[in-house]
Amino acid sequence: MGDCVINLERTVESFILRHSLLQASAGPVVVGLSGGADSVALLAILTALKYDCIAFHCNFHLRGAESDRDMEHARRVARQLGAEWHEEHFDIAGWRSRYGGSVEMACRDSRYEAFGRLRQQRGAQAIAVAHHREDNIETVLHNMMRGTGIAGLSGMDPERDHIVRPMLCVSRRDIEDYLSARGFSFVTDSTNLQNDYARNRIRNIVVPAMVQANSSAVRGIEQTIMRMRETERVYRRVMRQTVERSIRDGGIDLRILAAAYDGALALYEYLRDKGVSRRMADDMIAGCGCSGRFFESSGYRWLNDHGILRESSDDTDRGIDFPFVVERIGRADFVVDRNSNDTAYFDGSVLDKGLDWRYWTEGDRMKPYGMKGSKKLSDLFRDAHVPVDRKKNIPLLVSGAGEILFVPGVRASGLYPVSGDSQVIVRISLRLER
């Protein structure tokens, strides 16, 4: 076996071990297999490293015969490598008619929903995807153009929400040399050569222009990403220590943080994994003197108790029974429950202003999902055949700014929709025990 084969497999194996991405005896690995070079190399490497792989192919039927060609090639590769085969077919037009969004977003969301479903069904330890070094660079450049913080400049995580990226340490050239040495062929998605999407323009225009200006551009950006990841670790440690110095009486003293120039930023970083947004952290600090104010973030309730921020999960501490369950979910676990109209899904920014609830009052209006403009709730109740005596007892989910977000059993708002750019997805359901 050639040196490039052995070296690449050892490089990926070392990366897996260094980041604890996979365990040899922890169950199968779902491997995304499109039939392209990157995914073929990923499956070939993981099977060579003796992982139990389930090759999962998604056929979106968007490119006619080319889509079926890709599927058949992927099937042959899986058979050749002795991997279990699983395919799924998607109706993207139907998905978009139900949930809206672009073709790119619909493909991504439906794919990761299927990934998560198969992982749970088979008890797989992880979902392996074939992002490599250049993909990571394109992601950082894309984040920069949209506006980002330190996390966006740190590139893709090797592991998040059961998704692992074992090939972030290798280049596209490494991958193609490896496939050539092992005698594997691959297919090319013709849409990757088109510049209709921002990421394709970065790949096909921006990065080549940077390399033309500086032949070491790719290596330089990769080094910058590595340094940013190191800087991020230091930054998060400092932010954590800032908040820890303000902890007293079983909570976080907002008044101490308010006196620190980076207090709101530190609070945000400390609580972001519990769904607290930067805007919510700013509001918490700005309202440090407003005892009794509460904030709701992805299943967590935060109370300002005379300047001390406390986490409260007991309804008796809320003063009122909050009638909704608020959950933050990863994209890999995002599965729409189409059988329930008592559940709604929003982009994570829905938590920025806090959440509250109330009952219907005459003249209430909302902007329903899938409709243009706003509509009176009384009209929505009528369209849904809600009895007059019942509409007064339906709890309405509202934002801290008073926006009506969700009428259980009737309609969700079109505000804060889930999109392909959503980093956090919030699932909100009516409490069944009410």
Backbone torsions as a table, in degrees:
resi	resn	phi	psi	omega
1	MET	NA	135.8	-174.6
2	GLY	-65.2	158.7	-179.2
3	ASP	-61.1	-38.2	-176.4
4	CYS	-65.7	-31.5	178.0
5	VAL	-68.5	-51.8	-179.1
6	ILE	-61.3	-44.1	-176.9
7	ASN	-64.2	-42.7	-178.2
8	LEU	-67.7	-42.9	179.4
9	GLU	-63.5	-39.0	177.8
10	ARG	-67.6	-37.9	179.0
11	THR	-62.5	-45.6	179.6
12	VAL	-67.7	-41.2	178.6
13	GLU	-60.0	-43.2	179.0
14	SER	-63.5	-39.3	179.0
15	PHE	-65.0	-41.4	178.4
16	ILE	-61.9	-44.9	-179.2
17	LEU	-68.3	-41.4	-177.4
18	ARG	-62.7	-36.2	-177.8
19	HIS	-103.7	7.1	178.0
20	SER	51.8	49.1	-176.0
21	LEU	-79.2	-39.0	-175.6
22	LEU	-140.3	154.1	175.4
23	GLN	-121.5	136.8	-173.0
24	ALA	-58.4	-33.6	-174.5
25	SER	-118.8	27.4	-175.7
26	ALA	-100.1	15.4	179.6
27	GLY	110.2	172.0	-177.5
28	PRO	-69.1	166.4	177.2
29	VAL	-119.7	125.3	174.0
30	VAL	-80.6	120.9	-176.9
31	VAL	-112.7	119.8	176.2
32	GLY	-67.8	120.1	-176.0
33	LEU	-126.1	100.2	178.7
34	SER	-84.7	-25.2	-173.5
35	GLY	105.1	-9.2	176.2
36	GLY	-76.2	171.1	-174.6
37	ALA	-57.0	-46.1	-173.8
38	ASP	-63.2	-48.0	-176.5
39	SER	-71.3	-34.1	176.5
40	VAL	-63.7	-44.4	179.0
41	ALA	-63.1	-40.9	-179.7
42	LEU	-60.5	-47.7	-179.9
43	LEU	-64.7	-40.7	-179.8
44	ALA	-62.7	-41.7	-179.4
45	ILE	-68.6	-45.4	-177.4
46	LEU	-66.9	-36.9	176.6
47	THR	-69.4	-35.8	176.6
48	ALA	-64.1	-30.4	178.5
49	LEU	-86.6	7.6	172.1
50	LYS	74.0	25.4	173.3
51	TYR	-83.1	145.3	177.4
52	ASP	-80.7	107.4	-170.0
53	CYS	-109.6	139.1	170.1
54	ILE	-109.5	109.3	-180.0
55	ALA	-78.3	119.3	-174.9
56	PHE	-115.8	117.6	-179.9
57	HIS	-111.7	133.7	177.0
58	CYS	-107.3	121.7	178.0
59	ASN	-108.0	109.8	-178.4
60	PHE	-90.7	-7.6	177.2
61	HIS	54.5	42.2	-179.1
62	LEU	-102.1	-13.8	-174.8
63	ARG	-123.4	28.1	175.8
64	GLY	58.4	-130.2	-176.9
65	ALA	-62.3	-28.9	-179.3
66	GLU	-64.0	-37.5	178.2
67	SER	-62.2	-43.9	179.7
68	ASP	-69.6	-35.3	175.9
69	ARG	-59.2	-45.6	-179.8
70	ASP	-60.4	-42.7	-178.6
71	MET	-63.8	-43.9	-179.1
72	GLU	-65.7	-37.2	177.9
73	HIS	-66.6	-44.2	178.8
74	ALA	-60.7	-38.7	179.1
75	ARG	-62.9	-42.7	179.5
76	ARG	-63.5	-41.0	179.8
77	VAL	-62.9	-45.6	179.8
78	ALA	-60.0	-42.3	179.1
79	ARG	-64.4	-42.5	-178.8
80	GLN	-62.5	-35.0	-177.1
81	LEU	-91.6	-1.1	178.5
82	GLY	72.8	24.3	-179.8
83	ALA	-93.9	146.0	175.0
84	GLU	-63.8	141.5	-176.5
85	TRP	-107.1	137.1	174.2
86	HIS	-143.1	129.3	178.0
87	GLU	-124.3	153.7	175.9
88	GLU	-141.8	141.1	-178.0
89	HIS	-111.0	143.1	-172.2
90	PHE	-127.0	143.0	172.9
91	ASP	-104.0	89.5	-174.8
92	ILE	-69.0	-36.1	177.6
93	ALA	-61.8	-42.4	178.2
94	GLY	-65.6	-40.6	177.7
95	TRP	-59.2	-46.0	-177.9
96	ARG	-66.8	-33.2	179.0
97	SER	-67.1	-29.1	179.6
98	ARG	-85.0	-41.5	-170.3
99	TYR	-116.8	-7.8	179.9
100	GLY	74.6	-166.4	178.7
101	GLY	89.0	172.0	-178.5
102	SER	-78.5	168.5	175.9
103	VAL	-61.0	-43.1	-179.6
104	GLU	-60.2	-44.5	179.9
105	MET	-65.4	-42.4	-178.7
106	ALA	-63.2	-41.7	178.6
107	CYS	-63.6	-44.5	-179.3
108	ARG	-63.3	-49.7	-175.8
109	ASP	-64.7	-44.8	-178.9
110	SER	-67.4	-36.2	179.3
111	ARG	-63.7	-49.6	-176.9
112	TYR	-71.2	-28.4	173.0
113	GLU	-63.0	-44.0	179.4
114	ALA	-66.6	-40.8	175.5
115	PHE	-54.6	-51.3	-177.1
116	GLY	-63.6	-38.3	179.9
117	ARG	-65.0	-44.6	179.9
118	LEU	-66.6	-39.9	178.5
119	ARG	-57.9	-45.1	-179.2
120	GLN	-68.4	-41.3	-179.0
121	GLN	-62.7	-38.3	-174.3
122	ARG	-98.6	-0.7	-178.5
123	GLY	63.4	33.5	-178.4
124	ALA	-71.5	148.3	-178.7
125	GLN	-77.5	-24.3	-176.8
126	ALA	-167.8	167.3	172.4
127	ILE	-112.0	117.8	-178.6
128	ALA	-98.9	127.1	177.6
129	VAL	-121.1	159.6	-163.7
130	ALA	-100.2	31.6	176.8
131	HIS	-64.4	137.5	-178.7
132	HIS	-122.7	-169.4	-172.4
133	ARG	-57.9	-47.3	-179.0
134	GLU	-66.8	-34.8	175.3
135	ASP	-59.3	-40.4	-179.6
136	ASN	-63.8	-42.0	179.1
137	ILE	-64.9	-43.2	178.8
138	GLU	-61.4	-38.0	179.1
139	THR	-63.6	-43.8	179.8
140	VAL	-64.2	-43.6	178.9
141	LEU	-63.6	-39.5	177.7
142	HIS	-62.9	-44.6	178.2
143	ASN	-61.8	-40.7	179.8
144	MET	-60.7	-41.7	-177.0
145	MET	-69.5	-30.3	179.7
146	ARG	-85.2	-15.9	-174.9
147	GLY	97.0	122.8	-174.4
148	THR	-152.5	168.4	175.2
149	GLY	-106.3	-161.7	-174.5
150	ILE	-63.4	-33.9	-179.9
151	ALA	-65.8	-40.6	179.9
152	GLY	-66.8	-25.9	178.0
153	LEU	-85.9	-7.1	-179.1
154	SER	-91.4	-1.2	175.6
155	GLY	78.3	-169.5	-178.4
156	MET	-71.8	145.1	173.4
157	ASP	-78.7	137.9	175.0
158	PRO	-59.1	-28.7	179.1
159	GLU	-147.1	134.5	173.4
160	ARG	-163.2	133.5	175.9
161	ASP	51.0	46.4	177.0
162	HIS	70.9	6.3	176.5
163	ILE	-102.1	125.9	179.9
164	VAL	-116.9	149.5	-178.5
165	ARG	-127.2	81.9	-174.4
166	PRO	-70.6	-13.9	-173.3
167	MET	-107.7	17.9	176.7
168	LEU	-63.1	-16.9	-176.1
169	CYS	-90.0	-0.7	-176.5
170	VAL	-123.9	159.3	-177.3
171	SER	-98.5	166.1	176.4
172	ARG	-61.6	-37.4	178.4
173	ARG	-63.5	-42.3	176.6
174	ASP	-57.6	-43.1	-177.4
175	ILE	-63.4	-47.1	-178.1
176	GLU	-66.8	-37.4	176.8
177	ASP	-64.5	-39.5	179.6
178	TYR	-62.9	-46.3	-179.5
179	LEU	-64.4	-39.3	178.9
180	SER	-63.4	-42.8	-178.3
181	ALA	-66.1	-32.7	-179.0
182	ARG	-93.3	-3.9	175.5
183	GLY	78.6	26.4	178.4
184	PHE	-95.4	137.2	173.1
185	SER	-99.3	167.3	-179.9
186	PHE	-149.1	163.3	178.5
187	VAL	-105.0	160.0	178.8
188	THR	-119.7	124.8	176.5
189	ASP	-72.7	116.6	-175.7
190	SER	-61.9	-25.5	-179.5
191	THR	-69.9	-20.1	177.3
192	ASN	-68.4	-18.6	-179.5
193	LEU	-90.2	-7.6	179.1
194	GLN	-93.1	154.5	-176.6
195	ASN	-109.4	38.5	-179.4
196	ASP	-79.7	-21.9	-177.9
197	TYR	-111.3	151.5	-177.8
198	ALA	-58.5	-42.9	-177.7
199	ARG	-64.8	-38.0	177.4
200	ASN	-64.4	-38.3	178.3
201	ARG	-65.4	-37.7	176.5
202	ILE	-63.4	-45.2	-177.0
203	ARG	-67.7	-43.5	-170.3
204	ASN	-93.3	-19.7	-175.6
205	ILE	-121.1	-54.7	-172.2
206	VAL	-67.0	-53.6	-177.0
207	VAL	-62.5	-45.4	176.4
208	PRO	-58.9	-36.6	178.3
209	ALA	-65.5	-38.4	178.3
210	MET	-65.9	-41.1	179.3
211	VAL	-66.7	-35.2	177.7
212	GLN	-65.2	-36.5	178.8
213	ALA	-75.0	-32.6	-179.2
214	ASN	-150.1	111.8	-175.4
215	SER	-62.3	-18.2	179.9
216	SER	-98.8	15.5	-173.5
217	ALA	-60.3	-45.5	-177.4
218	VAL	-62.3	-46.0	179.0
219	ARG	-63.8	-39.1	179.6
220	GLY	-63.9	-42.8	178.8
221	ILE	-66.0	-39.8	178.6
222	GLU	-61.2	-41.5	177.8
223	GLN	-64.7	-37.8	177.1
224	THR	-62.3	-42.8	178.5
225	ILE	-60.5	-44.0	179.5
226	MET	-61.5	-41.7	-179.9
227	ARG	-68.9	-35.9	178.3
228	MET	-66.7	-35.8	176.9
229	ARG	-65.1	-40.3	176.9
230	GLU	-65.4	-43.3	178.9
231	THR	-62.8	-38.0	-179.7
232	GLU	-62.4	-39.3	179.0
233	ARG	-62.8	-42.1	177.9
234	VAL	-65.2	-44.7	-179.3
235	TYR	-58.3	-45.4	-178.3
236	ARG	-67.7	-34.6	177.3
237	ARG	-64.7	-42.5	178.9
238	VAL	-65.1	-41.9	178.9
239	MET	-62.7	-41.3	179.5
240	ARG	-63.6	-42.3	-179.6
241	GLN	-65.9	-34.3	178.0
242	THR	-61.3	-44.3	179.7
243	VAL	-71.3	-41.2	-178.1
244	GLU	-60.4	-29.6	177.2
245	ARG	-71.2	-15.0	-178.5
246	SER	-102.0	2.7	-178.6
247	ILE	-79.3	126.5	174.6
248	ARG	-159.3	157.4	178.4
249	ASP	52.7	35.3	176.0
250	GLY	75.5	14.5	179.8
251	GLY	-152.7	-168.8	-179.3
252	ILE	-106.8	122.2	-179.7
253	ASP	-77.6	103.9	-177.5
254	LEU	-65.7	-26.2	-178.6
255	ARG	-69.3	-35.1	177.0
256	ILE	-67.3	-43.6	179.5
257	LEU	-66.6	-34.1	179.8
258	ALA	-62.9	-26.6	-179.6
259	ALA	-83.8	-10.0	179.1
260	ALA	-95.1	139.2	-175.8
261	TYR	-65.1	-25.6	-179.5
262	ASP	-110.8	23.4	-174.2
263	GLY	-62.0	-46.9	-178.9
264	ALA	-66.1	-40.2	178.3
265	LEU	-63.7	-43.1	179.5
266	ALA	-63.4	-42.3	179.6
267	LEU	-63.2	-42.3	178.0
268	TYR	-59.4	-48.6	-178.6
269	GLU	-64.8	-33.5	-178.4
270	TYR	-70.7	-34.2	-173.5
271	LEU	-111.6	3.0	-174.6
272	ARG	-61.4	-33.1	179.8
273	ASP	-69.7	-12.0	174.8
274	LYS	-103.9	19.5	171.8
275	GLY	87.5	2.8	179.4
276	VAL	-75.5	125.1	179.7
277	SER	-87.8	169.2	178.5
278	ARG	-64.0	-39.8	-179.6
279	ARG	-65.3	-38.3	178.9
280	MET	-66.6	-40.9	177.7
281	ALA	-61.1	-41.2	176.3
282	ASP	-59.7	-42.6	-179.8
283	ASP	-66.6	-37.8	178.3
284	MET	-61.4	-44.6	-179.6
285	ILE	-69.9	-44.8	-178.9
286	ALA	-62.7	-32.2	-178.9
287	GLY	-101.4	30.9	-175.6
288	CYS	-61.3	-22.9	179.4
289	GLY	-91.3	2.8	-176.3
290	CYS	-97.9	78.4	-179.7
291	SER	-63.3	138.9	179.0
292	GLY	98.5	-11.1	179.3
293	ARG	-74.4	143.5	179.3
294	PHE	-126.2	159.3	176.2
295	PHE	-135.1	144.1	179.4
296	GLU	-116.1	126.6	179.4
297	SER	-143.1	114.0	175.1
298	SER	37.6	57.7	175.4
299	GLY	88.8	-2.9	179.4
300	TYR	-111.1	142.5	177.8
301	ARG	-114.7	127.3	-177.9
302	TRP	-116.2	128.1	-178.6
303	LEU	-118.2	136.2	172.5
304	ASN	-89.4	104.4	-178.5
305	ASP	-104.5	88.1	-179.2
306	HIS	53.2	45.7	176.2
307	GLY	92.1	-8.8	177.6
308	ILE	-101.6	121.4	179.0
309	LEU	-82.9	121.4	-178.2
310	ARG	-122.5	144.2	173.1
311	GLU	-86.3	129.8	-178.0
312	SER	-130.1	121.0	177.3
313	SER	-109.8	-3.5	-177.8
314	ASP	-95.4	124.6	-179.0
315	ASP	-57.0	-28.0	-178.8
316	THR	-68.4	-21.1	178.4
317	ASP	-84.1	-7.8	-175.1
318	ARG	-87.1	-13.5	-176.9
319	GLY	84.3	-33.3	176.5
320	ILE	-139.6	160.9	179.9
321	ASP	-86.2	104.6	178.5
322	PHE	-69.4	118.0	-168.0
323	PRO	-86.3	11.1	-177.4
324	PHE	-123.8	150.4	170.8
325	VAL	-101.3	124.6	-177.3
326	VAL	-113.3	121.9	-176.7
327	GLU	-128.3	140.0	173.1
328	ARG	-99.7	127.3	-177.0
329	ILE	-126.7	148.2	175.7
330	GLY	-77.2	157.9	-176.8
331	ARG	-63.2	-34.7	-179.6
332	ALA	-65.0	-25.8	-179.5
333	ASP	-100.0	9.3	-177.5
334	PHE	-79.1	104.9	177.6
335	VAL	-127.8	118.4	-178.7
336	VAL	-73.9	127.5	175.8
337	ASP	-86.2	96.6	-176.0
338	ARG	-77.2	-7.3	-178.3
339	ASN	-95.5	1.0	-178.1
340	SER	-124.9	126.3	173.3
341	ASN	-101.4	14.7	174.0
342	ASP	-104.0	15.6	179.8
343	THR	-131.4	138.6	178.3
344	ALA	-132.6	155.8	-178.1
345	TYR	-125.0	136.4	-177.9
346	PHE	-137.2	158.6	168.7
347	ASP	-65.6	150.6	-176.8
348	GLY	-57.2	-21.6	179.6
349	SER	-65.3	-11.0	177.9
350	VAL	-63.0	-20.6	-177.9
351	LEU	-86.6	-7.4	-172.7
352	ASP	-58.7	-39.3	-175.1
353	LYS	-97.9	4.4	-175.9
354	GLY	83.7	164.3	-179.6
355	LEU	-123.9	146.8	178.1
356	ASP	-145.8	-177.5	177.2
357	TRP	-151.2	160.3	176.3
358	ARG	-163.8	179.9	175.8
359	TYR	-100.7	166.4	-178.0
360	TRP	-64.3	141.4	171.6
361	THR	-130.0	152.9	-178.3
362	GLU	-55.6	133.7	177.7
363	GLY	93.9	-5.0	179.1
364	ASP	-59.5	140.1	177.5
365	ARG	-133.4	155.0	172.8
366	MET	-145.6	165.5	176.1
367	LYS	-101.6	97.9	-174.3
368	PRO	-69.3	145.8	175.8
369	TYR	-62.8	133.0	177.8
370	GLY	86.0	-0.6	178.7
371	MET	-118.5	156.4	175.8
372	LYS	-90.3	138.9	177.0
373	GLY	72.5	-167.6	-179.0
374	SER	-106.9	167.8	-179.4
375	LYS	-148.1	145.6	177.8
376	LYS	-66.3	140.4	177.3
377	LEU	-63.5	-33.5	179.0
378	SER	-60.1	-35.6	177.1
379	ASP	-71.3	-38.2	178.0
380	LEU	-65.4	-40.5	177.0
381	PHE	-60.8	-42.5	-179.7
382	ARG	-64.8	-44.3	-179.7
383	ASP	-62.9	-31.7	-179.2
384	ALA	-89.9	3.7	178.2
385	HIS	59.8	39.9	177.3
386	VAL	-82.0	125.0	179.3
387	PRO	-58.1	146.7	-177.2
388	VAL	-57.4	-40.5	-175.8
389	ASP	-74.0	-17.0	-178.3
390	ARG	-89.8	-28.9	-173.7
391	LYS	-63.5	-24.7	179.8
392	LYS	-76.5	-10.8	-177.6
393	ASN	-110.0	5.7	178.5
394	ILE	-87.8	121.6	179.2
395	PRO	-71.5	137.1	178.0
396	LEU	-105.5	129.8	173.4
397	LEU	-83.5	128.0	-179.9
398	VAL	-130.4	155.0	176.0
399	SER	-81.9	169.4	176.8
400	GLY	-62.5	-18.9	177.6
401	ALA	-91.6	3.7	177.1
402	GLY	90.6	3.3	179.9
403	GLU	-72.3	132.8	176.0
404	ILE	-79.5	120.9	-173.0
405	LEU	-104.6	-31.5	-171.0
406	PHE	-157.7	128.7	173.4
407	VAL	-115.5	99.6	-175.8
408	PRO	-53.8	135.4	179.2
409	GLY	80.3	-5.9	-175.6
410	VAL	-123.2	-63.8	-173.5
411	ARG	-166.1	149.3	170.5
412	ALA	-103.7	156.1	179.8
413	SER	-76.9	155.8	174.0
414	GLY	-85.8	-0.8	176.7
415	LEU	-74.4	146.9	176.8
416	TYR	55.8	50.1	-177.1
417	PRO	-72.6	150.6	172.8
418	VAL	-69.8	133.1	-179.9
419	SER	-137.4	178.6	178.0
420	GLY	-65.3	-18.1	179.1
421	ASP	-93.3	-1.6	-177.0
422	SER	-66.3	118.7	176.7
423	GLN	-87.7	-27.1	177.8
424	VAL	-128.2	136.1	176.1
425	ILE	-116.8	132.7	-178.0
426	VAL	-112.2	125.5	176.8
427	ARG	-104.6	125.1	-177.2
428	ILE	-122.3	124.1	-176.1
429	SER	-127.9	149.6	174.0
430	LEU	-72.0	134.0	177.6
431	ARG	-64.0	126.0	-175.1
432	LEU	-72.4	-23.6	-174.6
433	GLU	-80.9	-1.4	-179.2
434	ARG	-69.1	NA	NA
